[in-house]
Amino acid sequence: MNITSKLPNVGTTIFTVMSQLANKHQAINLSQGFPNFDCDERLKNLVSHYMAKGANQYAPMAGLPLLRERLAEKMNGLYGCDLHPESEITVTLGATEALFTAITAFVHPGDEVIIIEPAYDSYRPAIELAGGIPVVYELRAPDYRIDWTALRQLIGPKTRMLIINSPHNPTGTTLKAEDLKALAAAVAGTEVLVLSDEVYEHLVFDGQEHQSVLRYPSLWERSIVTYSFGKTYHNTGWRVGYCIAPKALMTEFRKVHQFNVFSITTPLQYALADYILEKEAYLGLADFYQQKRDQFLEALQDSPFQPLRCEGTYFQLASYASISEEYDLDFAKRMTRDYGVAVIPISVFYSSQRDDKVIRFCFAKTPDLLQKAGELLAAVGSGV
């Protein structure tokens, strides 16, 4: 049987590869982005409560109305955006489904989509499956900042969408107010849609505020915005997220969503609708993860790695340029095998496989594991 792949250049994701390697060598897994601690017991009990109560049939396609209402209240309080829960919010199967659905709904064959690399690895495959053409703007180490004058040159008559991600995976940088204003100016007077990946919205450090597109009316009117309960509540395995967009855009989004996953697990939505009222669970998240970032940075002090600035997310980048000239994927595998710490090479987030001798650590781990990882990393030397 002849099978023509729609994604001929796609293999197993680096996250799976490195996690499998970590398991094989019993290494500390700082590669894949998930916590090694559990979510709140009260949240788990709420799920059990609603299962026992009988909330076990299909939820509405767009999501439980109560959950959407409370999300609208939350986002209005955070970003001053007056949302209509009935027509502008959809609960999704994690943020990745929301991203895929948004791209599939709006990108037609031949349309160009600007992606800013290093980029989360689901963007490009979704664009290609829709028949779109990825147009890449490359960020450069060590600051990974956008030159908006240069990026603006990529916008042309075929540009259908521009994807942004802040706080940014994998670099840990954040977009500032001036960045959002520059973005608004860049797309003004065009038909370009903005797909804003904001799954780490609550993980912004050092007293800074998350700059959502929801704060900027001229951006909001052309934006599809994605979020993740898994990143906020330490339950990535639940696969629950949501998408926010103006009514006209959300109408098209739901046309694809309904034939993709249709609806999301009912008792989880009821539980989240109750738990979202506990504001400290998300308002305290920045301090919670900043402490972990700072602990990990302290643990790295005795190592030869050079940490880069982490402004948000639960990822810390570090340069190994003073340690080895190896290609970053080879270095990451050697780190896992020889030193017992699994990491992610940054080149895999670039279409060009750009290698700046930078690797990514996930610090969403318990203090004892971060301390142990620091001790193992201190043993890494120039002979690696």
C-alpha positions in Angstrom: 0.0 0.0 0.0 1.4 3.4 -1.0 1.1 5.9 1.8 2.0 9.6 1.1 2.7 11.3 4.4 1.2 14.8 4.9 4.1 15.4 7.3 7.0 13.7 5.7 9.6 15.5 7.8 8.0 14.9 11.2 9.2 12.2 13.5 8.9 11.5 17.2 8.9 14.8 19.2 12.1 15.7 21.1 10.1 15.7 24.3 9.3 12.0 23.9 12.8 11.2 22.8 14.4 12.9 25.8 11.9 11.5 28.3 12.5 8.0 27.0 16.2 8.5 27.3 15.8 9.8 30.8 13.8 6.7 31.8 16.4 4.5 30.2 19.3 6.0 32.1 17.3 6.8 35.3 18.2 10.5 34.8 16.4 13.5 36.4 14.0 14.6 33.8 14.3 18.4 33.3 13.4 18.0 29.7 9.7 17.7 29.1 7.6 20.5 30.5 5.5 19.1 33.3 5.6 19.3 37.1 6.7 16.3 39.2 4.2 17.3 41.9 0.4 16.9 42.0 -2.4 19.4 41.7 -4.5 20.5 44.6 -6.3 17.8 46.5 -9.4 19.9 46.6 -9.5 20.2 42.8 -9.2 16.4 42.5 -12.0 16.0 45.1 -14.2 18.3 43.1 -13.8 16.0 40.0 -14.8 13.0 42.1 -17.7 14.9 43.5 -19.2 15.7 40.1 -18.6 12.2 38.8 -20.5 10.8 41.8 -23.2 13.4 41.2 -23.8 12.2 37.7 -22.0 14.8 35.5 -20.8 12.1 33.1 -22.5 12.8 29.8 -21.5 15.1 27.0 -20.9 18.8 27.9 -22.0 21.4 25.5 -19.8 21.7 22.4 -18.5 25.2 23.4 -18.0 24.2 27.0 -19.9 24.3 30.3 -21.8 27.6 30.4 -20.8 28.1 34.1 -17.1 27.6 33.4 -17.3 30.1 30.5 -19.1 32.7 32.6 -16.4 32.4 35.3 -13.6 32.6 32.8 -15.2 35.8 31.4 -15.2 37.3 34.9 -11.6 36.2 35.5 -10.3 37.7 32.2 -12.2 40.9 32.7 -10.7 41.3 36.1 -7.2 40.6 34.8 -7.1 42.4 31.5 -10.2 44.7 31.4 -11.7 42.9 28.4 -15.5 42.6 28.5 -16.1 39.1 27.1 -19.3 37.4 26.1 -19.1 33.9 27.5 -21.7 32.5 25.1 -20.0 33.6 21.9 -16.4 34.5 22.6 -15.0 31.6 24.8 -14.7 27.9 23.9 -13.3 25.2 26.2 -10.8 23.0 24.4 -8.8 19.8 24.7 -5.8 21.6 26.0 -4.2 24.6 24.4 -2.7 22.5 21.6 -6.1 21.6 20.3 -7.0 25.3 20.4 -3.9 26.2 18.4 -4.5 23.5 15.8 -8.2 24.4 15.5 -7.4 28.1 15.1 -4.9 27.4 12.4 -7.1 24.9 10.6 -10.1 27.3 10.7 -8.4 30.3 9.2 -5.4 29.2 7.1 -6.1 28.2 3.5 -3.7 26.6 1.0 -1.1 29.1 -0.1 -1.7 31.4 2.9 1.5 32.6 4.7 1.8 32.3 8.5 4.6 34.1 10.3 6.1 32.1 13.2 8.7 33.4 15.6 11.4 30.8 16.2 12.5 29.1 18.4 8.8 28.1 18.5 6.6 25.5 20.2 6.7 22.5 17.9 3.0 22.2 17.1 2.8 25.4 15.1 4.5 24.4 11.9 2.8 21.0 11.4 -0.6 22.5 11.9 0.2 25.2 9.3 1.5 22.6 6.8 -1.6 20.3 7.3 -3.8 23.3 6.4 -1.8 23.9 3.3 -0.2 27.1 4.6 3.3 28.3 4.2 5.3 29.0 7.3 7.4 32.2 7.2 10.0 32.2 9.8 11.4 35.1 11.9 14.4 33.9 13.9 15.2 35.2 17.4 18.8 35.2 18.4 20.6 34.3 21.7 21.2 35.5 24.2 18.3 38.1 24.5 15.8 36.6 22.0 14.1 39.9 21.4 12.0 40.8 18.4 13.2 43.5 16.0 9.8 44.7 14.9 11.1 46.6 11.9 12.6 43.4 10.5 9.6 41.3 11.3 7.3 43.8 9.7 9.1 43.2 6.4 7.8 39.7 6.4 4.2 40.8 6.2 2.9 40.7 2.7 -0.3 40.3 0.7 -0.4 36.5 1.4 0.1 36.8 5.1 -3.0 35.4 6.8 -1.8 34.9 10.4 1.0 35.9 12.8 1.7 33.6 15.8 3.0 35.1 19.1 3.8 33.3 22.3 4.3 35.1 25.6 5.6 34.1 28.1 7.7 32.4 25.5 8.5 28.6 25.3 11.3 27.8 25.1 13.2 31.0 25.9 11.5 32.3 29.0 11.2 35.8 27.6 8.1 38.0 27.7 6.6 40.5 25.4 6.4 44.0 26.9 3.8 46.8 26.3 6.0 48.3 23.7 6.1 45.0 21.8 2.3 44.7 21.8 2.1 48.3 20.5 4.6 47.5 17.8 2.6 44.4 16.8 -0.6 46.5 16.6 1.1 49.0 14.4 2.6 46.2 12.2 -0.8 44.6 11.5 -2.9 47.8 11.3 -4.6 48.1 8.0 -4.0 44.5 7.0 -6.1 41.3 7.0 -3.6 39.5 9.3 -5.0 37.6 12.2 -3.0 37.2 15.4 -2.8 33.8 17.1 -1.6 34.5 20.7 -0.4 31.6 22.7 -0.6 32.7 26.3 -0.6 29.4 28.2 2.0 30.7 30.7 0.1 33.9 31.4 0.4 33.5 35.2 4.1 32.7 35.2 5.6 36.2 34.9 8.4 37.1 37.3 10.1 40.0 39.0 7.0 42.1 39.5 6.1 42.3 35.8 2.6 42.0 34.4 1.6 39.7 31.6 0.9 41.7 28.4 -2.1 39.9 26.9 -3.5 40.9 23.5 -6.8 41.3 25.5 -5.4 44.5 26.9 -5.2 46.1 23.5 -8.5 46.7 21.6 -7.0 47.0 18.2 -5.3 43.6 18.6 -8.2 41.9 20.4 -10.5 42.5 17.4 -8.2 40.4 15.2 -6.9 37.8 17.7 -7.5 34.2 18.7 -6.0 33.6 22.2 -5.2 30.3 23.7 -4.8 29.3 27.4 -4.1 26.2 29.5 -5.6 25.0 32.8 -2.9 22.4 32.9 -0.1 25.0 33.1 -2.0 26.9 35.8 -3.2 24.1 38.0 -0.3 21.6 37.7 -2.5 19.0 35.9 -1.1 18.8 32.3 -2.6 15.3 32.0 -6.1 16.6 32.2 -5.7 18.3 28.8 -8.1 21.1 29.3 -7.6 24.6 27.9 -9.7 27.3 26.3 -9.8 29.8 23.5 -10.9 33.4 23.4 -11.8 35.3 20.3 -14.3 37.9 19.0 -17.7 36.4 18.0 -17.0 36.4 14.2 -13.7 34.6 14.6 -15.1 32.2 17.3 -17.9 31.2 15.0 -15.4 29.9 12.5 -13.2 28.4 15.3 -16.2 26.3 16.6 -17.0 25.0 13.1 -13.7 23.1 13.2 -13.7 22.4 17.0 -17.1 20.6 16.8 -15.8 18.1 14.3 -12.4 17.7 16.0 -13.1 16.8 19.6 -16.7 18.2 19.9 -16.6 18.6 23.7 -14.4 18.3 26.7 -14.7 16.0 29.8 -17.7 17.1 31.8 -16.7 16.5 35.4 -13.4 18.3 34.9 -15.2 21.3 33.6 -17.6 21.4 36.6 -14.6 21.1 39.0 -12.7 23.8 37.2 -15.7 26.1 37.3 -15.7 25.8 41.1 -12.0 26.0 41.6 -11.5 29.1 39.5 -13.2 31.1 42.2 -10.1 30.4 44.4 -8.1 33.3 42.9 -5.0 32.8 45.0 -4.4 29.5 43.1 -3.5 31.5 40.0 -2.6 34.9 41.5 0.1 33.3 43.6 1.5 31.3 40.8 4.2 33.8 39.8 5.7 33.8 43.3 5.5 30.0 43.5 7.4 29.5 40.3 9.8 32.4 40.8 11.0 30.7 44.0 11.7 27.6 42.0 13.5 29.6 39.3 15.7 31.3 41.9 16.4 28.0 43.7 17.5 26.4 40.4 19.6 29.4 39.5 21.3 29.1 42.9 21.8 25.4 42.3 23.5 26.2 39.0 26.1 28.6 40.6 28.6 25.8 41.1 28.2 24.5 37.5 30.0 25.7 34.4 26.6 26.6 32.7 25.8 30.3 32.0 22.1 30.9 32.7 20.2 33.3 30.4 17.5 35.7 31.7 14.2 33.9 32.5 11.3 36.4 32.7 8.5 33.8 32.7 7.3 30.2 32.1 8.9 27.3 34.0 11.9 27.0 31.7 15.4 28.1 32.2 17.9 28.4 29.3 21.6 28.1 29.8 24.6 28.3 27.5 27.1 25.5 27.5 29.5 27.2 25.0 32.3 27.3 27.5 31.9 23.5 28.1 31.7 21.9 24.7 31.5 22.5 21.0 29.2 19.6 20.4 25.9 20.0 18.5 23.3 20.8 21.1 21.3 17.6 20.5 24.4 15.4 21.0 25.3 17.4 24.1 21.8 17.0 25.5 21.9 13.2 25.0 25.3 13.0 26.6 24.1 15.1 29.5 21.3 12.5 30.0 23.5 9.5 29.6 26.7 10.6 31.4 25.5 13.1 34.0 22.0 12.0 34.8 20.1 15.1 33.9 17.8 15.2 30.8 17.5 18.6 29.0 16.1 19.9 25.7 18.4 21.3 22.9 17.1 24.6 21.6 18.0 23.8 17.9 14.9 21.6 17.7 12.7 24.7 18.0 14.2 26.2 14.9 13.4 25.2 11.3 17.0 25.9 10.4 18.3 23.8 13.3 20.2 26.9 14.5 22.7 25.9 17.2 23.6 28.6 19.7 25.0 26.1 22.3 21.9 26.6 24.5 19.8 24.0 26.3 16.5 24.2 28.2 15.8 23.1 31.7 12.3 22.7 33.2 12.3 23.8 36.8 8.7 22.8 37.6 10.0 20.3 40.1 10.2 19.8 43.8 13.0 21.5 45.8 14.8 18.2 46.5 14.9 17.3 42.8 16.2 20.8 41.8 18.9 20.5 44.4 19.9 17.1 43.2 20.0 18.3 39.6 22.2 21.2 40.6 24.7 18.8 42.3 24.9 16.6 39.2 25.3 19.6 36.9 28.1 20.9 39.0 30.0 17.8 38.0 29.8 18.7 34.3 33.2 19.8 33.0 35.1 20.7 29.8 35.6 17.0 29.2 32.0 16.2 28.5 
